[in-house]
Structure formats: C-alpha cells, structure tokens
Amino acid sequence: QKHMRGRIFFGGTENRSTPFILATKVQGLWKVVYQGQDGPYCETVDTYSFPAAVVPFCISPDEKNKGEYITRWR
C-alpha cells in the first residue's frame, strides 16, 4: 500500500468532524502530506497520485471567483 488516510475513531465509529491525515510512501518511508478538517487541496492529491478510493474529493481554486474554492469529486 502506497497511500493512507487516517482519522480518529470514537467508540469504533469514524468521527467526520475530527482532523485527518493523508500520507504516502516516499522512498519507503511514510510522509504526511495533509492534515486538517477540511478537504485537501487537489494540487496535493494530484501531486502524490492519491486514488479516489482513498481521497474521494478535493478542493480547487475557482478561477472565475478569485478567493473562492470548489469541491471536485473524483
């Protein structure tokens, strides 16, 4: 396995309001490339080739409305 998503579980269930991490293996070592509560930026997800099964959506800048972001489902 090359990619990983981690999130805190309470009572055996995933709590979607807690921060999570995305990590990928780089030269055989795990590297955390994202940590937070919001969706990760598409640039990060694409740079490390995360599959949609691990990261189903990401956030991209909206070129028409500067400063705004759109969610991209993968």
C-alpha positions, 0 to 999 in steps of 0.5 A: 500500500502506497497511500493512507488516510487516517482519522480518529475513531470514537467508540469504533465509529469514524468521527467526520468532524475530527482532523485527518491525515493523508500520507504516502510512501516516499522512498519507503518511508511514510510522509504526511502530506495533509492534515486538517478538517477540511478537504485537501487541496487537489494540487496535493492529491494530484501531486502524490497520485492519491486514488479516489478510493482513498481521497474521494474529493478535493478542493480547487481554486475557482478561477472565475471567483478569485478567493473562492474554492470548489469541491471536485469529486473524483 
